[in-house]
Amino acid sequence: MANVQDIKINSYCDELSEKLNSIKESIHLLQEDAKKVYGAGSERSKTYETHLCELADMVDWKLQLLMKACPFEWKGTDREFDRVASVASTDEIAKSEFSGGYIGG
């Protein structure tokens, strides 16, 4: 059962994830706006696109840090883990071509 601190941490992670994703989406919209305003091939548009791309990468990096910092039980946007490990049975291993020194070439 979750305690109050776990709920606060999970809600914090949810809120921060939503805000960072919103910021990232806004940056991508700004990139599209710069292309429309200055023309897709113009020097100014390319400059804005480069800087905005760097900002989007930084926000994405922050999202990755959030995924690692939040508890494992937290259901983040990109957390799709299998809770069951799948291991090949001994019959499958015996059937495969495997011997000492065999590299597979």
PASEBA-1860 file (N, C-alpha, C; in nm, 3 decimals):
! residues 105
1> MANVQDIK> 0.083/-0.117/0.000/0.000/0.000/0.000/0.089/0.125/0.000 ~ 0.050/0.223/-0.077/0.129/0.345/-0.090/0.105/0.437/0.028 ~ 0.212/0.498/0.072/0.197/0.595/0.180/0.190/0.735/0.119 ~ 0.173/0.835/0.205/0.154/0.972/0.159/0.276/1.022/0.082 ~ 0.394/0.986/0.129/0.516/1.033/0.061/0.525/0.975/-0.080 ~ 0.491/0.847/-0.097/0.493/0.786/-0.230/0.394/0.856/-0.324 ~ 0.277/0.888/-0.271/0.176/0.956/-0.353/0.225/1.095/-0.393 ~ 0.289/1.166/-0.300/0.341/1.299/-0.332/0.452/1.289/-0.437
9> INSYCDEL> 0.538/1.191/-0.423/0.647/1.176/-0.521/0.590/1.141/-0.657 ~ 0.494/1.049/-0.662/0.435/1.011/-0.791/0.360/1.127/-0.855 ~ 0.288/1.205/-0.776/0.216/1.320/-0.834/0.316/1.427/-0.880 ~ 0.426/1.443/-0.806/0.531/1.536/-0.849/0.589/1.490/-0.983 ~ 0.619/1.362/-0.994/0.675/1.309/-1.118/0.577/1.326/-1.234 ~ 0.447/1.302/-1.207/0.345/1.320/-1.310/0.339/1.466/-1.357 ~ 0.333/1.558/-1.263/0.323/1.700/-1.297/0.446/1.748/-1.373 ~ 0.562/1.711/-1.326/0.685/1.754/-1.392/0.696/1.694/-1.532
17> SEKLNSIK> 0.657/1.569/-1.546/0.660/1.505/-1.677/0.566/1.576/-1.774 ~ 0.446/1.608/-1.727/0.350/1.680/-1.813/0.403/1.816/-1.854 ~ 0.462/1.889/-1.760/0.514/2.023/-1.791/0.630/2.015/-1.889 ~ 0.721/1.921/-1.868/0.836/1.908/-1.958/0.791/1.867/-2.098 ~ 0.694/1.777/-2.107/0.642/1.738/-2.238/0.572/1.853/-2.306 ~ 0.503/1.936/-2.228/0.437/2.055/-2.283/0.541/2.154/-2.336 ~ 0.647/2.174/-2.261/0.755/2.264/-2.305/0.818/2.211/-2.434 ~ 0.842/2.082/-2.439/0.903/2.021/-2.559/0.811/2.039/-2.680
25> ESIHLLQE> 0.682/2.020/-2.661/0.587/2.039/-2.770/0.584/2.185/-2.816 ~ 0.591/2.278/-2.721/0.593/2.421/-2.755/0.718/2.457/-2.835 ~ 0.829/2.398/-2.800/0.954/2.424/-2.874/0.940/2.377/-3.018 ~ 0.880/2.260/-3.037/0.862/2.210/-3.173/0.766/2.299/-3.253 ~ 0.664/2.352/-3.186/0.574/2.446/-3.254/0.646/2.574/-3.292 ~ 0.736/2.620/-3.206/0.815/2.739/-3.238/0.905/2.715/-3.360 ~ 0.957/2.594/-3.372/1.039/2.561/-3.490/0.955/2.572/-3.617 ~ 0.834/2.521/-3.612/0.745/2.529/-3.728/0.708/2.675/-3.758
33> DAKKVYGA> 0.684/2.752/-3.654/0.652/2.895/-3.673/0.769/2.970/-3.736 ~ 0.890/2.940/-3.693/1.008/3.006/-3.750/1.020/2.974/-3.899 ~ 0.989/2.851/-3.937/0.993/2.814/-4.079/0.889/2.892/-4.159 ~ 0.770/2.908/-4.100/0.663/2.981/-4.169/0.695/3.130/-4.181 ~ 0.748/3.188/-4.075/0.772/3.333/-4.073/0.891/3.370/-4.160 ~ 1.001/3.300/-4.147/1.125/3.338/-4.215/1.153/3.258/-4.342 ~ 1.072/3.158/-4.370/1.097/3.073/-4.486/1.184/2.955/-4.446 ~ 1.151/2.839/-4.500/1.217/2.715/-4.457/1.367/2.713/-4.485
41> GSERSKTY> 1.411/2.778/-4.589/1.552/2.773/-4.625/1.635/2.892/-4.583 ~ 1.574/2.989/-4.515/1.647/3.111/-4.482/1.749/3.085/-4.370 ~ 1.848/3.172/-4.366/1.955/3.159/-4.267/1.901/3.179/-4.125 ~ 1.814/3.277/-4.109/1.757/3.305/-3.976/1.673/3.186/-3.927 ~ 1.597/3.126/-4.016/1.516/3.010/-3.981/1.604/2.893/-3.937 ~ 1.713/2.873/-4.008/1.806/2.765/-3.973/1.871/2.790/-3.837 ~ 1.903/2.917/-3.810/1.963/2.952/-3.681/1.865/2.924/-3.567 ~ 1.740/2.971/-3.583/1.639/2.945/-3.481/1.615/2.794/-3.465
49> ETHLCELA> 1.610/2.725/-3.577/1.586/2.580/-3.571/1.697/2.509/-3.494 ~ 1.820/2.550/-3.516/1.934/2.489/-3.445/1.924/2.513/-3.295 ~ 1.898/2.638/-3.257/1.889/2.670/-3.114/1.768/2.603/-3.049 ~ 1.656/2.602/-3.118/1.537/2.538/-3.062/1.554/2.387/-3.053 ~ 1.625/2.330/-3.147/1.653/2.186/-3.142/1.740/2.152/-3.021 ~ 1.837/2.239/-2.992/1.921/2.219/-2.874/1.838/2.229/-2.746 ~ 1.744/2.324/-2.742/1.656/2.336/-2.626/1.569/2.211/-2.609 ~ 1.515/2.161/-2.720/1.431/2.041/-2.715/1.513/1.921/-2.667
57> DMVDWKLQ> 1.638/1.912/-2.711/1.725/1.804/-2.664/1.752/1.815/-2.515 ~ 1.768/1.938/-2.466/1.792/1.958/-2.323/1.669/1.917/-2.242 ~ 1.551/1.953/-2.289/1.428/1.914/-2.221/1.411/1.763/-2.224 ~ 1.445/1.701/-2.336/1.438/1.556/-2.348/1.534/1.489/-2.249 ~ 1.652/1.548/-2.233/1.749/1.497/-2.137/1.693/1.506/-1.995 ~ 1.626/1.617/-1.965/1.564/1.633/-1.833/1.454/1.529/-1.812 ~ 1.380/1.497/-1.917/1.278/1.392/-1.907/1.342/1.256/-1.878 ~ 1.454/1.228/-1.941/1.524/1.102/-1.915/1.574/1.097/-1.771
65> LLMKACPF> 1.624/1.210/-1.719/1.667/1.215/-1.579/1.548/1.191/-1.486 ~ 1.435/1.247/-1.521/1.315/1.228/-1.440/1.275/1.081/-1.437 ~ 1.285/1.014/-1.551/1.250/0.872/-1.557/1.339/0.789/-1.464 ~ 1.464/0.829/-1.452/1.557/0.755/-1.366/1.542/0.794/-1.219 ~ 1.503/0.918/-1.193/1.495/0.966/-1.055/1.365/0.927/-0.986 ~ 1.258/0.911/-1.062/1.130/0.876/-1.002/1.127/0.728/-0.967 ~ 1.041/0.689/-0.874/1.034/0.549/-0.832/0.998/0.456/-0.948 ~ 1.040/0.331/-0.937/1.014/0.233/-1.042/0.865/0.211/-1.063
73> EWKGTDRE> 0.788/0.220/-0.955/0.643/0.195/-0.964/0.570/0.307/-1.037 ~ 0.636/0.422/-1.053/0.572/0.534/-1.120/0.552/0.502/-1.267 ~ 0.435/0.525/-1.316/0.403/0.498/-1.457/0.426/0.623/-1.539 ~ 0.548/0.644/-1.581/0.582/0.761/-1.662/0.537/0.743/-1.806 ~ 0.562/0.842/-1.887/0.517/0.840/-2.026/0.586/0.733/-2.109 ~ 0.714/0.712/-2.085/0.791/0.617/-2.166/0.823/0.488/-2.093 ~ 0.762/0.464/-1.979/0.795/0.345/-1.901/0.702/0.232/-1.941 ~ 0.751/0.147/-2.026/0.676/0.028/-2.065/0.766/-0.092/-2.042
81> FDRVASVA> 0.773/-0.135/-1.919/0.858/-0.247/-1.883/0.775/-0.372/-1.868 ~ 0.833/-0.484/-1.904/0.770/-0.612/-1.875/0.804/-0.649/-1.732 ~ 0.705/-0.689/-1.658/0.729/-0.727/-1.519/0.769/-0.874/-1.508 ~ 0.763/-0.949/-1.618/0.799/-1.090/-1.617/0.919/-1.109/-1.708 ~ 1.019/-1.174/-1.657/1.138/-1.201/-1.738/1.114/-1.326/-1.822 ~ 1.158/-1.323/-1.945/1.144/-1.441/-2.029/1.283/-1.499/-2.054 ~ 1.299/-1.623/-2.016/1.426/-1.691/-2.030/1.403/-1.817/-2.111 ~ 1.492/-1.842/-2.205/1.477/-1.961/-2.289/1.491/-2.087/-2.203
89> STDEIAKS> 1.408/-2.186/-2.235/1.417/-2.311/-2.161/1.541/-2.389/-2.203 ~ 1.576/-2.491/-2.127/1.696/-2.569/-2.159/1.679/-2.646/-2.288 ~ 1.554/-2.683/-2.324/1.531/-2.752/-2.451/1.565/-2.663/-2.569 ~ 1.527/-2.534/-2.561/1.556/-2.440/-2.669/1.706/-2.417/-2.682 ~ 1.776/-2.411/-2.571/1.920/-2.389/-2.574/1.989/-2.510/-2.635 ~ 1.944/-2.631/-2.602/2.005/-2.752/-2.655/1.984/-2.765/-2.805 ~ 1.872/-2.716/-2.856/1.841/-2.727/-2.999/1.923/-2.629/-3.083 ~ 1.967/-2.520/-3.025/2.039/-2.420/-3.103/2.181/-2.467/-3.132
97> EFSGGYIG> 2.240/-2.408/-3.236/2.378/-2.441/-3.270/2.469/-2.367/-3.175 ~ 2.522/-2.437/-3.080/2.607/-2.373/-2.982/2.713/-2.473/-2.939 ~ 2.837/-2.433/-2.954/2.945/-2.516/-2.905/3.062/-2.424/-2.870 ~ 3.152/-2.478/-2.792/3.267/-2.398/-2.753/3.349/-2.357/-2.874 ~ 3.373/-2.232/-2.887/3.454/-2.181/-2.998/3.374/-2.146/-3.122 ~ 3.245/-2.177/-3.126/3.163/-2.143/-3.241/3.121/-1.999/-3.230 ~ 3.163/-1.919/-3.329/3.133/-1.777/-3.327/3.011/-1.746/-3.412 ~ 2.975/-1.831/-3.500/2.854/-1.811/-3.580/2.878/-1.751/-3.715
105> G> 2.987/-1.782/-3.777/3.015/-1.719/-3.905/3.025/-1.811/-4.017
END
